[in-house]
């Protein structure tokens, strides 16, 4: 359940995933691809850390 909750809050690949991303999208002249570039690494790293920490803490 913990991993599902964390996964639901890890939306790094699109600017519409979080309110703050939308606030800086237009004023910062970001493109959709910019979010894909930065978010891909975070989207891979987040589940790895989440599962690892869940196993350490509750495993």
CHARMM-style PDB file with segment names, atoms N, HN, CA, C and O in Angstrom:
ATOM      1  N   UNK     1       0.832  -1.188   0.000  1.00  0.00      PROA
ATOM      2  CA  UNK     1       0.000   0.000   0.000  1.00  0.00      PROA
ATOM      3  C   UNK     1       0.878   1.254   0.000  1.00  0.00      PROA
ATOM      4  O   UNK     1       0.561   2.244  -0.659  1.00  0.00      PROA
ATOM      5  N   UNK     2       1.966   1.199   0.734  1.00  0.00      PROA
ATOM      6  HN  UNK     2       2.224   0.395   1.270  1.00  0.00      PROA
ATOM      7  CA  UNK     2       2.876   2.350   0.793  1.00  0.00      PROA
ATOM      8  C   UNK     2       3.438   2.643  -0.590  1.00  0.00      PROA
ATOM      9  O   UNK     2       3.478   3.801  -1.007  1.00  0.00      PROA
ATOM     10  N   UNK     3       3.869   1.618  -1.303  1.00  0.00      PROA
ATOM     11  HN  UNK     3       3.836   0.677  -0.965  1.00  0.00      PROA
ATOM     12  CA  UNK     3       4.451   1.826  -2.633  1.00  0.00      PROA
ATOM     13  C   UNK     3       3.428   2.346  -3.631  1.00  0.00      PROA
ATOM     14  O   UNK     3       3.774   3.132  -4.512  1.00  0.00      PROA
ATOM     15  N   UNK     4       2.201   1.932  -3.512  1.00  0.00      PROA
ATOM     16  HN  UNK     4       1.920   1.293  -2.795  1.00  0.00      PROA
ATOM     17  CA  UNK     4       1.146   2.436  -4.400  1.00  0.00      PROA
ATOM     18  C   UNK     4       0.898   3.912  -4.139  1.00  0.00      PROA
ATOM     19  O   UNK     4       0.720   4.690  -5.077  1.00  0.00      PROA
ATOM     20  N   UNK     5       0.886   4.299  -2.878  1.00  0.00      PROA
ATOM     21  HN  UNK     5       1.031   3.668  -2.117  1.00  0.00      PROA
ATOM     22  CA  UNK     5       0.674   5.708  -2.538  1.00  0.00      PROA
ATOM     23  C   UNK     5       1.828   6.580  -3.043  1.00  0.00      PROA
ATOM     24  O   UNK     5       1.598   7.680  -3.544  1.00  0.00      PROA
ATOM     25  N   UNK     6       3.050   6.101  -2.916  1.00  0.00      PROA
ATOM     26  HN  UNK     6       3.237   5.207  -2.509  1.00  0.00      PROA
ATOM     27  CA  UNK     6       4.193   6.856  -3.403  1.00  0.00      PROA
ATOM     28  C   UNK     6       4.175   6.929  -4.922  1.00  0.00      PROA
ATOM     29  O   UNK     6       4.449   7.984  -5.494  1.00  0.00      PROA
ATOM     30  N   UNK     7       3.857   5.827  -5.575  1.00  0.00      PROA
ATOM     31  HN  UNK     7       3.635   4.970  -5.110  1.00  0.00      PROA
ATOM     32  CA  UNK     7       3.806   5.808  -7.042  1.00  0.00      PROA
ATOM     33  C   UNK     7       2.740   6.758  -7.571  1.00  0.00      PROA
ATOM     34  O   UNK     7       2.927   7.371  -8.623  1.00  0.00      PROA
ATOM     35  N   UNK     8       1.635   6.887  -6.862  1.00  0.00      PROA
ATOM     36  HN  UNK     8       1.484   6.390  -6.008  1.00  0.00      PROA
ATOM     37  CA  UNK     8       0.573   7.782  -7.309  1.00  0.00      PROA
ATOM     38  C   UNK     8       1.000   9.251  -7.239  1.00  0.00      PROA
ATOM     39  O   UNK     8       0.468  10.089  -7.967  1.00  0.00      PROA
ATOM     40  N   UNK     9       1.946   9.557  -6.372  1.00  0.00      PROA
ATOM     41  HN  UNK     9       2.378   8.876  -5.780  1.00  0.00      PROA
ATOM     42  CA  UNK     9       2.382  10.951  -6.248  1.00  0.00      PROA
ATOM     43  C   UNK     9       3.637  11.261  -7.057  1.00  0.00      PROA
ATOM     44  O   UNK     9       4.120  12.393  -7.022  1.00  0.00      PROA
ATOM     45  N   UNK    10       4.166  10.301  -7.772  1.00  0.00      PROA
ATOM     46  HN  UNK    10       3.773   9.382  -7.801  1.00  0.00      PROA
ATOM     47  CA  UNK    10       5.398  10.497  -8.559  1.00  0.00      PROA
ATOM     48  C   UNK    10       5.057  10.712 -10.031  1.00  0.00      PROA
ATOM     49  O   UNK    10       5.220   9.810 -10.853  1.00  0.00      PROA
ATOM     50  N   UNK    11       4.595  11.881 -10.348  1.00  0.00      PROA
ATOM     51  HN  UNK    11       4.462  12.614  -9.680  1.00  0.00      PROA
ATOM     52  CA  UNK    11       4.277  12.195 -11.745  1.00  0.00      PROA
ATOM     53  C   UNK    11       5.240  13.260 -12.242  1.00  0.00      PROA
ATOM     54  O   UNK    11       4.937  14.453 -12.205  1.00  0.00      PROA
ATOM     55  N   UNK    12       6.393  12.822 -12.704  1.00  0.00      PROA
ATOM     56  HN  UNK    12       6.639  11.853 -12.734  1.00  0.00      PROA
ATOM     57  CA  UNK    12       7.451  13.740 -13.094  1.00  0.00      PROA
ATOM     58  C   UNK    12       7.546  13.943 -14.599  1.00  0.00      PROA
ATOM     59  O   UNK    12       8.244  14.853 -15.044  1.00  0.00      PROA
ATOM     60  N   UNK    13       6.870  13.129 -15.393  1.00  0.00      PROA
ATOM     61  HN  UNK    13       6.303  12.389 -15.031  1.00  0.00      PROA
ATOM     62  CA  UNK    13       7.084  13.154 -16.841  1.00  0.00      PROA
ATOM     63  C   UNK    13       6.255  14.199 -17.582  1.00  0.00      PROA
ATOM     64  O   UNK    13       6.528  14.478 -18.749  1.00  0.00      PROA
ATOM     65  N   UNK    14       5.270  14.770 -16.943  1.00  0.00      PROA
ATOM     66  HN  UNK    14       5.049  14.543 -15.994  1.00  0.00      PROA
ATOM     67  CA  UNK    14       4.436  15.751 -17.637  1.00  0.00      PROA
ATOM     68  C   UNK    14       4.277  17.016 -16.785  1.00  0.00      PROA
ATOM     69  O   UNK    14       4.327  16.947 -15.557  1.00  0.00      PROA
ATOM     70  N   UNK    15       4.091  18.143 -17.421  1.00  0.00      PROA
ATOM     71  HN  UNK    15       4.051  18.199 -18.419  1.00  0.00      PROA
ATOM     72  CA  UNK    15       3.883  19.371 -16.653  1.00  0.00      PROA
ATOM     73  C   UNK    15       2.517  19.424 -15.979  1.00  0.00      PROA
ATOM     74  O   UNK    15       2.317  20.228 -15.068  1.00  0.00      PROA
ATOM     75  N   UNK    16       1.586  18.600 -16.397  1.00  0.00      PROA
ATOM     76  HN  UNK    16       1.749  17.947 -17.137  1.00  0.00      PROA
ATOM     77  CA  UNK    16       0.254  18.634 -15.802  1.00  0.00      PROA
ATOM     78  C   UNK    16       0.139  17.701 -14.606  1.00  0.00      PROA
ATOM     79  O   UNK    16      -0.945  17.541 -14.045  1.00  0.00      PROA
ATOM     80  N   UNK    17       1.256  17.078 -14.210  1.00  0.00      PROA
ATOM     81  HN  UNK    17       2.136  17.208 -14.666  1.00  0.00      PROA
ATOM     82  CA  UNK    17       1.235  16.144 -13.094  1.00  0.00      PROA
ATOM     83  C   UNK    17       1.136  16.810 -11.736  1.00  0.00      PROA
ATOM     84  O   UNK    17       0.659  16.198 -10.780  1.00  0.00      PROA
ATOM     85  N   UNK    18       1.577  18.047 -11.637  1.00  0.00      PROA
ATOM     86  HN  UNK    18       1.964  18.544 -12.413  1.00  0.00      PROA
ATOM     87  CA  UNK    18       1.580  18.724 -10.345  1.00  0.00      PROA
ATOM     88  C   UNK    18       1.341  20.213 -10.569  1.00  0.00      PROA
ATOM     89  O   UNK    18       1.721  20.757 -11.606  1.00  0.00      PROA
ATOM     90  N   UNK    19       0.716  20.864  -9.607  1.00  0.00      PROA
ATOM     91  HN  UNK    19       0.408  20.422  -8.765  1.00  0.00      PROA
ATOM     92  CA  UNK    19       0.319  22.259  -9.768  1.00  0.00      PROA
ATOM     93  C   UNK    19       1.519  23.180  -9.960  1.00  0.00      PROA
ATOM     94  O   UNK    19       1.461  24.103 -10.772  1.00  0.00      PROA
ATOM     95  N   UNK    20       2.590  22.948  -9.237  1.00  0.00      PROA
ATOM     96  HN  UNK    20       2.637  22.198  -8.577  1.00  0.00      PROA
ATOM     97  CA  UNK    20       3.761  23.809  -9.338  1.00  0.00      PROA
ATOM     98  C   UNK    20       4.387  23.733 -10.725  1.00  0.00      PROA
ATOM     99  O   UNK    20       4.897  24.731 -11.233  1.00  0.00      PROA
ATOM    100  N   UNK    21       4.350  22.554 -11.337  1.00  0.00      PROA
ATOM    101  HN  UNK    21       3.936  21.743 -10.924  1.00  0.00      PROA
ATOM    102  CA  UNK    21       4.873  22.419 -12.699  1.00  0.00      PROA
ATOM    103  C   UNK    21       4.098  23.304 -13.665  1.00  0.00      PROA
ATOM    104  O   UNK    21       4.689  23.919 -14.553  1.00  0.00      PROA
ATOM    105  N   UNK    22       2.811  23.372 -13.503  1.00  0.00      PROA
ATOM    106  HN  UNK    22       2.331  22.873 -12.782  1.00  0.00      PROA
ATOM    107  CA  UNK    22       1.988  24.204 -14.383  1.00  0.00      PROA
ATOM    108  C   UNK    22       2.244  25.694 -14.144  1.00  0.00      PROA
ATOM    109  O   UNK    22       2.145  26.501 -15.068  1.00  0.00      PROA
ATOM    110  N   UNK    23       2.574  26.052 -12.905  1.00  0.00      PROA
ATOM    111  HN  UNK    23       2.655  25.396 -12.154  1.00  0.00      PROA
ATOM    112  CA  UNK    23       2.823  27.463 -12.598  1.00  0.00      PROA
ATOM    113  C   UNK    23       4.091  27.972 -13.273  1.00  0.00      PROA
ATOM    114  O   UNK    23       4.154  29.146 -13.636  1.00  0.00      PROA
ATOM    115  N   UNK    24       5.106  27.124 -13.454  1.00  0.00      PROA
ATOM    116  HN  UNK    24       5.055  26.169 -13.159  1.00  0.00      PROA
ATOM    117  CA  UNK    24       6.356  27.567 -14.060  1.00  0.00      PROA
ATOM    118  C   UNK    24       6.462  27.185 -15.531  1.00  0.00      PROA
ATOM    119  O   UNK    24       7.425  27.567 -16.196  1.00  0.00      PROA
ATOM    120  N   UNK    25       5.505  26.450 -16.042  1.00  0.00      PROA
ATOM    121  HN  UNK    25       4.723  26.140 -15.502  1.00  0.00      PROA
ATOM    122  CA  UNK    25       5.563  25.961 -17.423  1.00  0.00      PROA
ATOM    123  C   UNK    25       5.616  27.107 -18.434  1.00  0.00      PROA
ATOM    124  O   UNK    25       6.518  27.142 -19.271  1.00  0.00      PROA
ATOM    125  N   UNK    26       4.691  28.021 -18.372  1.00  0.00      PROA
ATOM    126  HN  UNK    26       3.958  27.992 -17.691  1.00  0.00      PROA
ATOM    127  CA  UNK    26       4.628  29.124 -19.331  1.00  0.00      PROA
ATOM    128  C   UNK    26       5.636  30.237 -19.021  1.00  0.00      PROA
ATOM    129  O   UNK    26       6.364  30.651 -19.923  1.00  0.00      PROA
ATOM    130  N   UNK    27       5.706  30.738 -17.776  1.00  0.00      PROA
ATOM    131  HN  UNK    27       5.114  30.402 -17.043  1.00  0.00      PROA
ATOM    132  CA  UNK    27       6.667  31.816 -17.511  1.00  0.00      PROA
ATOM    133  C   UNK    27       8.130  31.401 -17.714  1.00  0.00      PROA
ATOM    134  O   UNK    27       8.965  32.238 -18.054  1.00  0.00      PROA
ATOM    135  N   UNK    28       8.442  30.132 -17.513  1.00  0.00      PROA
ATOM    136  HN  UNK    28       7.763  29.451 -17.237  1.00  0.00      PROA
ATOM    137  CA  UNK    28       9.811  29.665 -17.677  1.00  0.00      PROA
ATOM    138  C   UNK    28      10.161  29.259 -19.090  1.00  0.00      PROA
ATOM    139  O   UNK    28      11.289  28.844 -19.355  1.00  0.00      PROA
ATOM    140  N   UNK    29       9.191  29.373 -20.019  1.00  0.00      PROA
ATOM    141  HN  UNK    29       8.274  29.710 -19.804  1.00  0.00      PROA
ATOM    142  CA  UNK    29       9.374  28.975 -21.418  1.00  0.00      PROA
ATOM    143  C   UNK    29       9.844  27.539 -21.560  1.00  0.00      PROA
ATOM    144  O   UNK    29      10.673  27.226 -22.415  1.00  0.00      PROA
ATOM    145  N   UNK    30       9.308  26.669 -20.715  1.00  0.00      PROA
ATOM    146  HN  UNK    30       8.635  26.923 -20.021  1.00  0.00      PROA
ATOM    147  CA  UNK    30       9.642  25.255 -20.799  1.00  0.00      PROA
ATOM    148  C   UNK    30       8.834  24.594 -21.899  1.00  0.00      PROA
ATOM    149  O   UNK    30       7.737  25.038 -22.239  1.00  0.00      PROA
ATOM    150  N   UNK    31       9.375  23.556 -22.435  1.00  0.00      PROA
ATOM    151  HN  UNK    31      10.266  23.195 -22.159  1.00  0.00      PROA
ATOM    152  CA  UNK    31       8.683  22.731 -23.428  1.00  0.00      PROA
ATOM    153  C   UNK    31       8.296  21.415 -22.758  1.00  0.00      PROA
ATOM    154  O   UNK    31       8.832  21.049 -21.712  1.00  0.00      PROA
ATOM    155  N   UNK    32       7.364  20.723 -23.380  1.00  0.00      PROA
ATOM    156  HN  UNK    32       6.928  21.020 -24.230  1.00  0.00      PROA
ATOM    157  CA  UNK    32       6.931  19.430 -22.853  1.00  0.00      PROA
ATOM    158  C   UNK    32       8.111  18.464 -22.781  1.00  0.00      PROA
ATOM    159  O   UNK    32       8.198  17.657 -21.855  1.00  0.00      PROA
ATOM    160  N   UNK    33       9.006  18.541 -23.741  1.00  0.00      PROA
ATOM    161  HN  UNK    33       8.935  19.196 -24.494  1.00  0.00      PROA
ATOM    162  CA  UNK    33      10.170  17.645 -23.801  1.00  0.00      PROA
ATOM    163  C   UNK    33      11.115  17.895 -22.633  1.00  0.00      PROA
ATOM    164  O   UNK    33      11.788  16.967 -22.184  1.00  0.00      PROA
ATOM    165  N   UNK    34      11.182  19.128 -22.129  1.00  0.00      PROA
ATOM    166  HN  UNK    34      10.636  19.882 -22.494  1.00  0.00      PROA
ATOM    167  CA  UNK    34      12.036  19.434 -20.982  1.00  0.00      PROA
ATOM    168  C   UNK    34      11.604  18.626 -19.756  1.00  0.00      PROA
ATOM    169  O   UNK    34      12.444  18.146 -18.994  1.00  0.00      PROA
ATOM    170  N   UNK    35      10.311  18.482 -19.575  1.00  0.00      PROA
ATOM    171  HN  UNK    35       9.629  18.871 -20.194  1.00  0.00      PROA
ATOM    172  CA  UNK    35       9.810  17.688 -18.460  1.00  0.00      PROA
ATOM    173  C   UNK    35      10.105  16.211 -18.657  1.00  0.00      PROA
ATOM    174  O   UNK    35      10.364  15.492 -17.693  1.00  0.00      PROA
ATOM    175  N   UNK    36      10.066  15.762 -19.893  1.00  0.00      PROA
ATOM    176  HN  UNK    36       9.855  16.346 -20.677  1.00  0.00      PROA
ATOM    177  CA  UNK    36      10.373  14.365 -20.182  1.00  0.00      PROA
ATOM    178  C   UNK    36      11.839  14.069 -19.880  1.00  0.00      PROA
ATOM    179  O   UNK    36      12.153  13.026 -19.306  1.00  0.00      PROA
ATOM    180  N   UNK    37      12.732  14.968 -20.257  1.00  0.00      PROA
ATOM    181  HN  UNK    37      12.477  15.816 -20.723  1.00  0.00      PROA
ATOM    182  CA  UNK    37      14.164  14.763 -20.026  1.00  0.00      PROA
ATOM    183  C   UNK    37      14.490  14.701 -18.535  1.00  0.00      PROA
ATOM    184  O   UNK    37      15.185  13.792 -18.082  1.00  0.00      PROA
ATOM    185  N   UNK    38      13.995  15.655 -17.793  1.00  0.00      PROA
ATOM    186  HN  UNK    38      13.431  16.394 -18.161  1.00  0.00      PROA
ATOM    187  CA  UNK    38      14.287  15.707 -16.360  1.00  0.00      PROA
ATOM    188  C   UNK    38      13.513  14.650 -15.579  1.00  0.00      PROA
ATOM    189  O   UNK    38      14.019  14.111 -14.596  1.00  0.00      PROA
ATOM    190  N   UNK    39      12.308  14.358 -16.005  1.00  0.00      PROA
ATOM    191  HN  UNK    39      11.897  14.796 -16.805  1.00  0.00      PROA
ATOM    192  CA  UNK    39      11.451  13.447 -15.264  1.00  0.00      PROA
ATOM    193  C   UNK    39      11.752  11.984 -15.466  1.00  0.00      PROA
ATOM    194  O   UNK    39      11.373  11.161 -14.633  1.00  0.00      PROA
ATOM    195  N   UNK    40      12.421  11.634 -16.545  1.00  0.00      PROA
ATOM    196  HN  UNK    40      12.729  12.302 -17.221  1.00  0.00      PROA
ATOM    197  CA  UNK    40      12.689  10.226 -16.815  1.00  0.00      PROA
ATOM    198  C   UNK    40      13.587   9.621 -15.735  1.00  0.00      PROA
ATOM    199  O   UNK    40      13.310   8.533 -15.230  1.00  0.00      PROA
ATOM    200  N   UNK    41      14.645  10.317 -15.390  1.00  0.00      PROA
ATOM    201  HN  UNK    41      14.870  11.200 -15.800  1.00  0.00      PROA
ATOM    202  CA  UNK    41      15.528   9.810 -14.334  1.00  0.00      PROA
ATOM    203  C   UNK    41      14.826   9.720 -12.990  1.00  0.00      PROA
ATOM    204  O   UNK    41      15.005   8.752 -12.251  1.00  0.00      PROA
ATOM    205  N   UNK    42      14.028  10.729 -12.678  1.00  0.00      PROA
ATOM    206  HN  UNK    42      13.883  11.516 -13.278  1.00  0.00      PROA
ATOM    207  CA  UNK    42      13.292  10.707 -11.413  1.00  0.00      PROA
ATOM    208  C   UNK    42      12.246   9.604 -11.392  1.00  0.00      PROA
ATOM    209  O   UNK    42      11.996   9.005 -10.346  1.00  0.00      PROA
ATOM    210  N   UNK    43      11.635   9.331 -12.536  1.00  0.00      PROA
ATOM    211  HN  UNK    43      11.838   9.817 -13.386  1.00  0.00      PROA
ATOM    212  CA  UNK    43      10.617   8.284 -12.607  1.00  0.00      PROA
ATOM    213  C   UNK    43      11.221   6.889 -12.464  1.00  0.00      PROA
ATOM    214  O   UNK    43      10.531   5.956 -12.053  1.00  0.00      PROA
ATOM    215  N   UNK    44      12.481   6.744 -12.794  1.00  0.00      PROA
ATOM    216  HN  UNK    44      13.041   7.503 -13.127  1.00  0.00      PROA
ATOM    217  CA  UNK    44      13.165   5.471 -12.587  1.00  0.00      PROA
ATOM    218  C   UNK    44      13.688   5.382 -11.155  1.00  0.00      PROA
ATOM    219  O   UNK    44      13.617   4.325 -10.528  1.00  0.00      PROA
ATOM    220  N   UNK    45      14.207   6.481 -10.647  1.00  0.00      PROA
ATOM    221  HN  UNK    45      14.264   7.340 -11.156  1.00  0.00      PROA
ATOM    222  CA  UNK    45      14.809   6.500  -9.323  1.00  0.00      PROA
ATOM    223  C   UNK    45      13.784   6.369  -8.196  1.00  0.00      PROA
ATOM    224  O   UNK    45      14.053   5.701  -7.197  1.00  0.00      PROA
ATOM    225  N   UNK    46      12.649   6.976  -8.337  1.00  0.00      PROA
ATOM    226  HN  UNK    46      12.430   7.518  -9.149  1.00  0.00      PROA
ATOM    227  CA  UNK    46      11.633   6.982  -7.282  1.00  0.00      PROA
ATOM    228  C   UNK    46      11.139   5.575  -6.916  1.00  0.00      PROA
ATOM    229  O   UNK    46      11.095   5.255  -5.728  1.00  0.00      PROA
ATOM    230  N   UNK    47      10.768   4.727  -7.873  1.00  0.00      PROA
ATOM    231  HN  UNK    47      10.804   4.986  -8.838  1.00  0.00      PROA
ATOM    232  CA  UNK    47      10.324   3.383  -7.484  1.00  0.00      PROA
ATOM    233  C   UNK    47      11.445   2.525  -6.891  1.00  0.00      PROA
ATOM    234  O   UNK    47      11.209   1.721  -5.989  1.00  0.00      PROA
ATOM    235  N   UNK    48      12.651   2.703  -7.398  1.00  0.00      PROA
ATOM    236  HN  UNK    48      12.843   3.357  -8.130  1.00  0.00      PROA
ATOM    237  CA  UNK    48      13.774   1.924  -6.868  1.00  0.00      PROA
ATOM    238  C   UNK    48      14.002   2.259  -5.395  1.00  0.00      PROA
ATOM    239  O   UNK    48      14.142   1.364  -4.561  1.00  0.00      PROA
ATOM    240  N   UNK    49      14.037   3.535  -5.088  1.00  0.00      PROA
ATOM    241  HN  UNK    49      13.923   4.262  -5.765  1.00  0.00      PROA
ATOM    242  CA  UNK    49      14.233   3.959  -3.695  1.00  0.00      PROA
ATOM    243  C   UNK    49      13.030   3.571  -2.843  1.00  0.00      PROA
ATOM    244  O   UNK    49      13.189   3.127  -1.706  1.00  0.00      PROA
ATOM    245  N   UNK    50      11.845   3.736  -3.382  1.00  0.00      PROA
ATOM    246  HN  UNK    50      11.715   4.097  -4.305  1.00  0.00      PROA
ATOM    247  CA  UNK    50      10.626   3.426  -2.639  1.00  0.00      PROA
ATOM    248  C   UNK    50      10.560   1.946  -2.256  1.00  0.00      PROA
ATOM    249  O   UNK    50      10.288   1.615  -1.101  1.00  0.00      PROA
ATOM    250  N   UNK    51      10.801   1.077  -3.198  1.00  0.00      PROA
ATOM    251  HN  UNK    51      11.022   1.345  -4.136  1.00  0.00      PROA
ATOM    252  CA  UNK    51      10.753  -0.363  -2.909  1.00  0.00      PROA
ATOM    253  C   UNK    51      11.878  -0.752  -1.960  1.00  0.00      PROA
ATOM    254  O   UNK    51      11.674  -1.552  -1.047  1.00  0.00      PROA
ATOM    255  N   UNK    52      13.057  -0.194  -2.171  1.00  0.00      PROA
ATOM    256  HN  UNK    52      13.222   0.456  -2.913  1.00  0.00      PROA
ATOM    257  CA  UNK    52      14.195  -0.504  -1.298  1.00  0.00      PROA
ATOM    258  C   UNK    52      13.922  -0.085   0.136  1.00  0.00      PROA
ATOM    259  O   UNK    52      14.147  -0.855   1.070  1.00  0.00      PROA
ATOM    260  N   UNK    53      13.443   1.127   0.305  1.00  0.00      PROA
ATOM    261  HN  UNK    53      13.261   1.752  -0.453  1.00  0.00      PROA
ATOM    262  CA  UNK    53      13.167   1.626   1.653  1.00  0.00      PROA
ATOM    263  C   UNK    53      12.010   0.875   2.301  1.00  0.00      PROA
ATOM    264  O   UNK    53      12.028   0.658   3.513  1.00  0.00      PROA
ATOM    265  N   UNK    54      11.031   0.482   1.543  1.00  0.00      PROA
ATOM    266  HN  UNK    54      11.017   0.659   0.559  1.00  0.00      PROA
ATOM    267  CA  UNK    54       9.913  -0.284   2.090  1.00  0.00      PROA
ATOM    268  C   UNK    54      10.397  -1.632   2.599  1.00  0.00      PROA
ATOM    269  O   UNK    54       9.975  -2.086   3.663  1.00  0.00      PROA
ATOM    270  N   UNK    55      11.281  -2.274   1.842  1.00  0.00      PROA
ATOM    271  HN  UNK    55      11.624  -1.905   0.978  1.00  0.00      PROA
ATOM    272  CA  UNK    55      11.824  -3.562   2.289  1.00  0.00      PROA
ATOM    273  C   UNK    55      12.693  -3.419   3.535  1.00  0.00      PROA
ATOM    274  O   UNK    55      12.676  -4.281   4.414  1.00  0.00      PROA
ATOM    275  N   UNK    56      13.451  -2.329   3.607  1.00  0.00      PROA
ATOM    276  HN  UNK    56      13.465  -1.628   2.893  1.00  0.00      PROA
ATOM    277  CA  UNK    56      14.313  -2.117   4.769  1.00  0.00      PROA
ATOM    278  C   UNK    56      13.491  -1.805   6.013  1.00  0.00      PROA
ATOM    279  O   UNK    56      13.755  -2.344   7.088  1.00  0.00      PROA
ATOM    280  N   UNK    57      12.502  -0.940   5.867  1.00  0.00      PROA
ATOM    281  HN  UNK    57      12.288  -0.502   4.993  1.00  0.00      PROA
ATOM    282  CA  UNK    57      11.732  -0.491   7.025  1.00  0.00      PROA
ATOM    283  C   UNK    57      10.695  -1.528   7.482  1.00  0.00      PROA
ATOM    284  O   UNK    57      10.607  -1.845   8.668  1.00  0.00      PROA
ATOM    285  N   UNK    58       9.913  -2.051   6.527  1.00  0.00      PROA
ATOM    286  HN  UNK    58       9.985  -1.793   5.564  1.00  0.00      PROA
ATOM    287  CA  UNK    58       8.820  -2.952   6.899  1.00  0.00      PROA
ATOM    288  C   UNK    58       9.054  -4.410   6.506  1.00  0.00      PROA
ATOM    289  O   UNK    58       8.190  -5.258   6.726  1.00  0.00      PROA
ATOM    290  N   UNK    59      10.208  -4.703   5.931  1.00  0.00      PROA
ATOM    291  HN  UNK    59      10.910  -4.014   5.752  1.00  0.00      PROA
ATOM    292  CA  UNK    59      10.471  -6.046   5.414  1.00  0.00      PROA
ATOM    293  C   UNK    59      11.012  -6.930   6.407  1.00  0.00      PROA
ATOM    294  OT1 UNK    59      11.283  -8.095   6.115  1.00  0.00      PROA
TER     295      UNK     59
END
